[in-house]
């Protein structure tokens, strides 16, 4: 199963305890799935279709528990999806109009008498807002595997629903963005922290834990890669500096002879030529008496300066 399917399955198994939350979630699910059909003269058909059987069973139990409505569950094989099985929940026709009114979705002034977003009192409490997000995600939501990218989205059927959904997310101080894609208004999040917050609000704690483990692993890998790149860069820098020092020493030897150098410079010059890949600290340990890194560096700078003056025809004092 995919990360998104696992998250939906986890959310679907989290029982709804309050009728206010059930009302909000069911309203979101019906609107998000586009499962409301007008049959004329105050008659409606209601259905929910999902890829996971757990989602459909959740709403079957919710209808039975809170509104004493016994729906029908069907299985569909969709050729357009490669023969995949989908699960459909069908509400009895005689219960449809009353259920819509109970969910705050009836409005005589709206097209076909159905609101495109629930009435404000449907999400009066914070728990109801969370439930609305839950219903929307189960029907039109998706979340990417955090191993690949951080992305959570809701493919809202209408702009009004997208705006209402965005407001519910904003209530929890999370800013979602909206775009239009193939006649759908997509509400989406890209930041790992915000995605984790929304999943937590919807009750997908195991998905959040998995996501956090992936994030930590990514941080460790990135840190190791940065350290490796830094070490490689340092090695390159050290080797380039050592090569330049050897070139200067060989130039001094060719032009004036190392025996003309003061003893401290002659010793460090000979040590560098014999150990071209050794660090300054290790080079100092080869001297008698040993010399610290700063002392070795100071002598190398003097050799470099002598080579520069000699190339420029300046007086070196040798």
ABEGO torsion letter per residue (X at the ends): XBAAAAAAAAAAABBBABAAAAAAAAAAAAAAAGABBBAEGGBBBBBBBBABAAAAAAAAAAAAAAAGBBBBBBBBBBAAAGGBBBBBBBBBAAAAAAAAAAAGABBAABBGGBBABBBAAAAABAAAAAAAAAAAAAAABBBBBAAABBBBBBBBABAAAAAAAAAAAAAAGBBBBBBBBGGBBBBBBABAAAAAAAAAAAGBAAAAAAAAAAAAAAAAAAAAAAAAAAAAAAAAAAAAAAAAAAAAAAAAAAAAEAAABBAAAAAAAAAAAABAABBAAAAAAABOBBBBAAAAAAAAAAAAAAAAAAAAGBBAGX
